Amino acid sequence: MKISDISPELLSDVKDKLYVAWNDNDLQIKKIIIRSCKYVQSKVSQELSFSPDSDEYELMLERCRYDWNNALDEFEKNYSSEILTFIQSYALKDWRDKNGQ
């Protein structure tokens, strides 16, 4: 994902999550979005879409919030259950795809 790939809707959703109403930090927030998407993508082998109704979208939003607040060291600890569930669901999808189920 590149900065130009970030839609205005995604930027708006993240800014809402961060309670940011100004535009001065848009570039910084876009970089946070990219880092967070890469982090979530690194957990699974399938290509993720980050559609607003997906689990990966919610994880990405939360990771953006932690990054914005300089608390990334707490993210994995606080979201370990959600991350594990996310990884397991994609592992099951991989297994089903490989076994024709």
C-alpha positions as CSV (number, residue, x, y, z in Angstrom):
1,M,0.0,0.0,0.0
2,K,1.2,3.5,-0.9
3,I,0.1,6.8,0.5
4,S,-1.8,7.5,-2.8
5,D,-3.8,4.2,-2.2
6,I,-5.4,5.6,1.0
7,S,-8.9,6.6,0.2
8,P,-10.5,9.7,1.8
9,E,-13.0,7.3,3.5
10,L,-10.2,5.3,5.1
11,L,-8.4,8.4,6.2
12,S,-11.7,9.8,7.6
13,D,-12.4,6.6,9.5
14,V,-8.9,6.6,11.1
15,K,-9.1,10.3,12.0
16,D,-12.5,9.7,13.6
17,K,-11.0,6.8,15.6
18,L,-8.1,9.2,16.7
19,Y,-10.5,12.1,17.4
20,V,-8.6,14.2,14.9
21,A,-10.7,16.9,13.3
22,W,-7.9,18.9,11.6
23,N,-5.9,18.2,8.5
24,D,-2.4,19.2,9.6
25,N,-1.4,15.7,10.4
26,D,-2.9,13.9,7.4
27,L,0.5,12.7,6.0
28,Q,1.5,11.4,9.4
29,I,-1.8,9.6,9.8
30,K,-1.5,8.1,6.3
31,K,2.0,6.7,7.3
32,I,0.4,5.2,10.4
33,I,-2.3,3.6,8.3
34,I,0.4,2.1,6.0
35,R,2.4,0.7,8.9
36,S,-0.8,-0.7,10.5
37,C,-1.9,-2.3,7.3
38,K,1.5,-3.9,6.8
39,Y,1.5,-5.2,10.4
40,V,-2.0,-6.8,10.0
41,Q,-1.0,-8.2,6.6
42,S,2.1,-9.8,8.1
43,K,0.0,-12.0,10.3
44,V,-1.6,-14.0,7.4
45,S,-0.6,-15.3,4.0
46,Q,-3.6,-14.2,2.1
47,E,-4.0,-10.7,0.5
48,L,-6.3,-8.6,2.7
49,S,-8.8,-6.1,1.4
50,F,-9.3,-3.9,4.5
51,S,-12.9,-3.4,3.7
52,P,-14.8,-1.5,6.4
53,D,-16.8,-4.6,7.5
54,S,-13.8,-6.9,8.0
55,D,-11.9,-8.1,11.0
56,E,-8.6,-6.8,9.5
57,Y,-10.1,-3.3,9.2
58,E,-11.0,-3.2,12.9
59,L,-7.5,-4.5,13.9
60,M,-5.9,-1.9,11.6
61,L,-8.0,0.9,13.2
62,E,-7.0,-0.1,16.7
63,R,-3.4,-0.4,15.8
64,C,-3.5,3.1,14.3
65,R,-4.9,4.3,17.6
66,Y,-2.1,2.7,19.6
67,D,0.5,4.1,17.1
68,W,-1.0,7.6,17.3
69,N,-0.8,7.5,21.1
70,N,2.8,6.1,21.1
71,A,1.6,2.9,22.8
72,L,2.5,0.2,20.2
73,D,4.3,-1.8,22.9
74,E,0.8,-2.4,24.5
75,F,-1.1,-3.3,21.3
76,E,-0.2,-6.9,21.0
77,K,-0.7,-7.5,24.7
78,N,-4.1,-5.9,24.8
79,Y,-5.2,-7.4,21.5
80,S,-3.6,-10.8,21.6
81,S,-6.9,-12.6,21.7
82,E,-8.2,-10.7,18.7
83,I,-5.0,-11.2,16.8
84,L,-4.9,-14.9,17.5
85,T,-8.5,-15.3,16.4
86,F,-7.8,-13.3,13.2
87,I,-4.7,-15.5,12.4
88,Q,-6.7,-18.7,13.1
89,S,-9.6,-17.7,10.9
90,Y,-7.3,-17.1,7.9
91,A,-5.3,-20.3,8.6
92,L,-8.6,-22.2,8.4
93,K,-9.5,-20.4,5.2
94,D,-6.1,-21.4,3.8
95,W,-6.6,-25.0,4.8
96,R,-10.1,-25.1,3.3
97,D,-8.8,-23.6,0.0
98,K,-6.0,-26.1,-0.2
99,N,-8.3,-29.1,0.6
100,G,-11.1,-28.1,-1.6
101,Q,-13.6,-27.5,1.1
